[in-house]
Every structure is written in structure tokens, then in C-alpha cells.
Amino acid sequence: MSFFSSKGVCTIGIELTNVQDRSIKVVKRNKKKKNLYVFSSKDTISGVVEISATKKRKKLEHTGIELKLCGVLESNLDSGINTDLVSSFKKLSAPGTLSDRKWQFSFPEFNMPHESYDGINTSIRYYVKVTIKRNYAVNIKQEKEFCVRNLDTKIPKSVPIKMEVGIEDFLHIDFTFPKSVYHLNDVILGRINYYLAKINLKYMQIAIIKREILRASEETFTEKQTLCTFEVMDGAPVKGESIPVRFFLENLKISPTYRKIAKRFSVRYYLTLFLIDEREKRYFKQNEIIFYRKSIPQIEDK
């Protein structure tokens, strides 16, 4: 059971039940690793709340004790304004004097359509929170976080990807990938084909780029992160040469593609080509790829 002590006033413990066979998601909170139990949408969230009043203090009056299960979109951007995605309340106690109590709780088949997410500036968290409400003092709160993972049942149609880079009479390259939709443990296979190559290339790479997009009341924040790169070559390519490309997704810290969660937040991924020729001229091409969840690992630590 997770216990919290509030300055000698009381201790609050929250324990989730029926979790023996559940998967574990390892997260970092306050620079420390923490294990979260994994649930899916429509699972029943059940557990026990235990409150112990400190014997040495005088009686503590409260105006009610509440239990809330919620999923929240949190960001340190947009003035730190959070968005409730889902929530449900239960009243544990009417106003009175705090005493040692224990309650069992259950939220049957709770709808949690959006996954937990830890990003650059934005996160989606799920937790059960106990609040002891007080009139003339700060409310006492304690929460128990858990993780949500959902298998994707509606997989978007995959189409081949072809990106071309051309410099008239000097260079003609294309990049081909047989599909645009991948599961999180997939392997991205592609090929670079050189049809015309009369200049040296100082630098060429293909990268997987993640973009977090958060829409605020007055502006849109976009954060970009390079997840991995494939260094193709430098020097002069040979006409007719074909270079295979492979990206192994299993060890990358990626999520499924998210689109307009709460009409505010998206996570999108791109295959990006970047090259510089001998004249310092830069070329850039990108194509969106879609990730989906096919399975839930027993232990997720990345």
C-alpha cells in the first residue's frame, strides 16, 4: 500500500487490488524510478483506501472525504493549465471528525480511451486521488498513479512511401519504403536508389522525428525530437547504387500516433531525409509514418 503522511495530521494509504498478473510500466518521477500497474480501457479499477489519524494531535474536523479517479492532460506550457480527459467521483465520508477508517472502492469498466504518455513538455497521467476537505486549512491529498495501455483495433491503411531528391543534371535519388504504418516493435525497411550522381555529398542521413503539438488558447507549441538516425554516406554516390535502410523500433522510446486528444494534443512521427552537397546546399524531405500498439509488454522500461 502507498502511504503518505501529512505533517503529523494523518497518514493516507491507497492500494490497487487484483494487480498480481498485471504488466508494469517503469516511469521516472522526481528523478526516481517508479513502477506503475498497467490497465486498459474498460478495465475495473478497484482498491482500498486507509486513513489513520495521528493520536498525538487534537481532533481534526473535515468537511468530507472524496475519492476521484481521473485522467489528466498536463503540460508545463500554456501557463500550466491541465485538461481533464476522464474523471469519476466517489464520496467516502460525510463531514465529521477524522478517525481511523478503511474503505474499499471500485470503478467498474472505466472508460480510458487515451494512453498514459510522458513527453517533452506534455504528459497524460491517470491516478486515484483521496482528498480530505477542510474549511480553514489546506486540503489533504494523496494520489496513486497507474498506467493505461490500449491495443489498437482500427489500424489505418498503409501506403508505400517514395521521397525524391533531384538536382538537374547532377543528382537524382529516391527513397522507397513499402509501407507507412508500423507497430511499436516493428522494423522499418527501405531502400535508397541513385539514378544520377555527379556531385559529392558531404552529409546524408535519414532520421525518425517525433513532433509533440499542443494547441493552447492563443498559440500552438511544437516540440521536435530526433529519435534515431541512419547515416547513409558521404562522398560521391555511384549511379545505379542501391543502399538498404533498417530502423529497429523495439528499443526506441515511442508511443502510438496520437491525433487531437481533447482537441489540443497530438504526437506524430516522420521519416526525414537531410543532405548537404559539396556547395553547402541543403535538402530536406519528410513523410509521416504512423505507429500503433499491437501488444503490451510484461515490463515496459524505456
C-alpha positions as CSV (number, residue, x, y, z in Angstrom):
1,M,0.0,0.0,0.0
2,S,1.2,3.5,-0.8
3,F,1.2,5.7,2.3
4,F,1.5,9.4,2.7
5,S,2.0,11.4,5.9
6,S,0.7,14.9,6.1
7,K,2.8,16.7,8.7
8,G,1.6,14.6,11.6
9,V,-2.0,15.2,10.9
10,C,-2.8,11.7,9.4
11,T,-1.5,9.1,7.1
12,I,-3.3,8.1,3.9
13,G,-2.8,4.7,2.2
14,I,-4.1,3.8,-1.3
15,E,-3.7,0.2,-2.7
16,L,-4.9,-1.1,-6.0
17,T,-6.2,-4.7,-5.9
18,N,-6.2,-7.6,-8.4
19,V,-2.9,-6.4,-9.8
20,Q,-0.8,-9.6,-9.3
21,D,-0.7,-10.5,-13.0
22,R,-0.7,-7.0,-14.5
23,S,2.1,-5.6,-16.6
24,I,4.4,-3.0,-15.2
25,K,5.4,0.4,-16.7
26,V,8.6,1.9,-15.2
27,V,8.5,5.7,-15.1
28,K,10.7,8.4,-13.6
29,R,9.1,10.7,-11.0
30,N,11.2,13.3,-9.1
31,K,14.3,11.7,-10.5
32,K,13.4,8.3,-9.1
33,K,12.1,5.2,-10.9
34,K,8.6,4.1,-10.0
35,N,6.6,1.0,-11.1
36,L,3.1,1.6,-12.3
37,Y,0.5,-1.1,-12.8
38,V,-0.9,-1.2,-16.4
39,F,-4.6,-1.1,-17.1
40,S,-6.6,-0.9,-20.3
41,S,-9.8,1.0,-21.2
42,K,-12.9,-0.7,-19.8
43,D,-10.9,-2.4,-17.0
44,T,-12.3,-2.2,-13.5
45,I,-10.1,-0.1,-11.2
46,S,-10.5,-1.3,-7.6
47,G,-8.7,-0.9,-4.4
48,V,-8.5,0.1,-0.7
49,V,-8.1,3.5,1.0
50,E,-6.9,3.5,4.6
51,I,-6.7,6.7,6.7
52,S,-5.1,6.8,10.1
53,A,-5.4,9.8,12.4
54,T,-2.4,10.8,14.4
55,K,-3.1,10.0,18.0
56,K,-1.0,12.8,19.5
57,R,-3.0,15.6,17.9
58,K,-6.3,17.1,18.8
59,K,-9.3,16.1,16.8
60,L,-9.3,17.1,13.2
61,E,-12.6,18.3,11.7
62,H,-13.2,17.9,8.0
63,T,-15.9,18.8,5.5
64,G,-15.9,15.5,3.7
65,I,-13.6,12.9,2.2
66,E,-13.7,12.3,-1.6
67,L,-12.1,9.8,-3.9
68,K,-11.5,10.7,-7.6
69,L,-10.3,8.6,-10.5
70,C,-9.1,10.8,-13.3
71,G,-7.0,11.0,-16.5
72,V,-5.4,14.4,-17.0
73,L,-3.5,16.1,-19.8
74,E,-0.7,18.0,-18.1
75,S,1.8,20.5,-19.6
76,N,4.3,22.9,-18.3
77,L,3.4,25.1,-21.3
78,D,0.2,27.1,-21.7
79,S,0.6,28.5,-18.2
80,G,0.4,25.0,-16.7
81,I,-3.3,24.7,-17.4
82,N,-4.4,21.0,-17.2
83,T,-7.2,19.3,-19.1
84,D,-9.4,16.6,-17.5
85,L,-9.8,13.7,-20.0
86,V,-11.9,11.4,-17.8
87,S,-13.0,11.6,-14.2
88,S,-15.3,10.0,-11.7
89,F,-16.0,10.8,-8.0
90,K,-17.0,8.8,-5.0
91,K,-17.9,10.2,-1.6
92,L,-16.1,8.3,1.1
93,S,-17.2,10.2,4.2
94,A,-19.6,12.9,5.2
95,P,-18.3,15.9,7.2
96,G,-17.1,15.0,10.7
97,T,-14.1,14.2,12.8
98,L,-11.2,12.4,11.3
99,S,-10.7,8.8,12.6
100,D,-9.1,5.6,11.6
101,R,-11.1,4.3,8.6
102,K,-10.8,1.9,5.7
103,W,-12.8,1.9,2.5
104,Q,-13.0,-0.4,-0.5
105,F,-13.6,1.2,-3.9
106,S,-14.4,0.1,-7.4
107,F,-14.8,1.9,-10.7
108,P,-16.3,-0.8,-13.0
109,E,-15.3,-0.9,-16.6
110,F,-13.9,2.6,-16.6
111,N,-13.5,4.2,-20.0
112,M,-9.9,5.3,-20.6
113,P,-9.6,5.8,-24.3
114,H,-6.2,7.7,-24.2
115,E,-3.0,6.1,-23.2
116,S,-0.6,7.3,-20.5
117,Y,2.1,9.4,-22.0
118,D,5.4,11.0,-20.8
119,G,6.7,13.5,-23.3
120,I,9.0,16.5,-23.6
121,N,6.6,19.1,-22.2
122,T,3.3,17.3,-22.0
123,S,2.1,14.2,-20.3
124,I,-1.1,12.2,-19.8
125,R,-1.5,10.7,-16.3
126,Y,-4.1,8.5,-14.6
127,Y,-4.4,8.3,-10.9
128,V,-6.7,7.7,-8.0
129,K,-6.8,10.6,-5.6
130,V,-8.0,10.9,-2.0
131,T,-8.9,14.4,-0.7
132,I,-9.7,15.3,2.9
133,K,-11.5,18.6,2.6
134,R,-11.1,21.3,5.3
135,N,-12.7,24.7,5.8
136,Y,-9.9,26.7,7.3
137,A,-6.8,24.8,6.3
138,V,-5.3,23.4,3.2
139,N,-7.0,20.2,1.9
140,I,-5.0,17.0,2.5
141,K,-4.4,15.0,-0.7
142,Q,-2.8,11.8,-1.7
143,E,-2.8,10.0,-5.1
144,K,-1.9,6.6,-6.5
145,E,-0.8,6.7,-10.2
146,F,-1.3,3.9,-12.7
147,C,-0.6,3.4,-16.4
148,V,-3.1,2.9,-19.3
149,R,-2.1,1.0,-22.4
150,N,-4.7,0.2,-25.2
151,L,-4.3,-2.2,-28.1
152,D,-5.2,-0.5,-31.4
153,T,-8.0,-2.3,-33.2
154,K,-8.6,0.2,-36.0
155,I,-5.3,0.2,-37.9
156,P,-5.0,2.9,-40.6
157,K,-4.4,1.8,-44.2
158,S,-0.8,1.6,-45.1
159,V,0.6,3.1,-48.3
160,P,4.1,2.9,-49.9
161,I,6.4,5.9,-49.3
162,K,8.5,7.4,-52.0
163,M,10.7,10.5,-51.5
164,E,12.7,12.0,-54.3
165,V,15.6,14.5,-54.3
166,G,16.7,16.0,-57.6
167,I,19.3,18.5,-58.8
168,E,19.0,18.9,-62.5
169,D,21.8,17.2,-64.5
170,F,23.7,16.5,-61.2
171,L,21.7,14.3,-58.8
172,H,18.6,12.1,-58.7
173,I,17.9,10.0,-55.7
174,D,14.8,8.3,-54.4
175,F,14.0,6.7,-51.0
176,T,11.4,4.0,-51.0
177,F,9.6,2.3,-48.1
178,P,7.0,-0.4,-48.8
179,K,4.6,0.8,-46.1
180,S,3.8,3.8,-43.9
181,V,2.1,2.1,-40.9
182,Y,4.1,0.2,-38.3
183,H,3.6,-1.4,-34.8
184,L,5.8,-0.3,-32.0
185,N,8.1,-3.4,-32.2
186,D,8.3,-3.4,-36.0
187,V,11.3,-2.9,-38.3
188,I,11.2,-0.2,-40.9
189,L,12.8,-1.4,-44.1
190,G,13.6,0.8,-47.0
191,R,16.0,1.5,-49.9
192,I,17.9,4.4,-51.3
193,N,18.4,4.3,-55.1
194,Y,20.8,6.5,-57.0
195,Y,19.9,7.2,-60.6
196,L,22.1,10.1,-61.3
197,A,25.1,11.1,-59.2
198,K,27.6,13.7,-60.5
199,I,28.4,15.6,-57.2
200,N,29.9,14.8,-53.9
201,L,27.6,14.7,-50.8
202,K,29.1,16.0,-47.6
203,Y,26.4,14.6,-45.5
204,M,23.3,12.4,-45.8
205,Q,21.0,10.9,-43.2
206,I,17.6,9.5,-42.7
207,A,16.0,10.1,-39.2
208,I,12.8,9.3,-37.3
209,I,11.5,12.6,-35.9
210,K,8.8,12.9,-33.2
211,R,6.7,16.0,-33.0
212,E,4.6,17.0,-30.0
213,I,1.9,19.5,-30.8
214,L,0.0,21.3,-28.1
215,R,-2.7,23.8,-29.0
216,A,-3.2,26.5,-26.4
217,S,-5.8,29.2,-26.2
218,E,-3.8,31.7,-28.2
219,E,-0.9,29.7,-29.9
220,T,0.4,26.3,-30.8
221,F,3.5,24.8,-29.2
222,T,5.6,22.3,-31.2
223,E,8.5,20.3,-29.8
224,K,10.7,18.2,-32.1
225,Q,12.9,15.3,-31.0
226,T,15.2,13.1,-33.2
227,L,14.7,9.5,-32.0
228,C,17.3,7.8,-34.2
229,T,19.3,8.4,-37.4
230,F,20.7,6.3,-40.2
231,E,23.9,7.8,-41.6
232,V,23.7,7.0,-45.3
233,M,27.1,8.1,-46.7
234,D,29.4,10.9,-47.6
235,G,31.4,11.4,-50.8
236,A,30.3,10.7,-54.4
237,P,27.5,8.1,-54.8
238,V,27.6,5.7,-57.7
239,K,25.0,5.7,-60.3
240,G,22.8,2.6,-60.0
241,E,23.8,2.0,-56.4
242,S,21.1,0.9,-54.0
243,I,21.5,1.1,-50.2
244,P,19.2,-0.8,-47.8
245,V,17.8,1.1,-44.8
246,R,16.7,-0.5,-41.5
247,F,15.3,1.0,-38.4
248,F,14.5,-1.3,-35.4
249,L,11.7,0.3,-33.4
250,E,11.7,-2.1,-30.4
251,N,14.2,-0.2,-28.3
252,L,13.1,3.3,-29.2
253,K,11.0,5.4,-26.8
254,I,8.0,5.8,-29.0
255,S,4.2,5.8,-28.5
256,P,1.4,5.2,-30.9
257,T,0.5,8.2,-33.1
258,Y,-2.0,10.4,-31.3
259,R,-4.2,12.9,-33.1
260,K,-6.0,15.8,-31.4
261,I,-6.5,14.4,-27.9
262,A,-9.1,16.7,-26.2
263,K,-8.7,18.8,-29.4
264,R,-5.4,20.0,-28.0
265,F,-2.6,17.5,-28.2
266,S,-1.1,15.3,-30.9
267,V,2.0,13.1,-31.3
268,R,3.2,12.5,-34.8
269,Y,6.2,10.8,-36.4
270,Y,8.1,11.4,-39.6
271,L,10.7,9.8,-41.7
272,T,13.0,12.7,-42.6
273,L,15.8,12.9,-45.2
274,F,18.5,15.5,-44.8
275,L,21.5,16.0,-47.1
276,I,24.2,18.7,-47.8
277,D,26.1,18.8,-51.1
278,E,29.6,20.0,-51.9
279,R,28.3,23.5,-52.5
280,E,26.8,23.6,-48.9
281,K,23.3,23.5,-50.4
282,R,20.8,21.8,-48.1
283,Y,18.0,19.5,-49.0
284,F,15.1,18.3,-46.8
285,K,12.3,15.9,-47.3
286,Q,9.9,14.2,-44.9
287,N,6.9,11.9,-44.9
288,E,4.7,11.0,-42.0
289,I,4.6,7.4,-40.7
290,I,2.0,6.0,-38.3
291,F,2.7,3.9,-35.2
292,Y,0.2,1.7,-33.4
293,R,0.2,-0.7,-30.4
294,K,0.0,-4.4,-31.3
295,S,0.9,-5.8,-27.9
296,I,1.5,-4.8,-24.2
297,P,4.9,-5.9,-22.8
298,Q,5.0,-7.5,-19.3
299,I,7.6,-4.9,-18.2
300,E,8.0,-1.6,-20.1
301,D,11.1,0.3,-19.2
302,K,12.2,2.7,-21.9
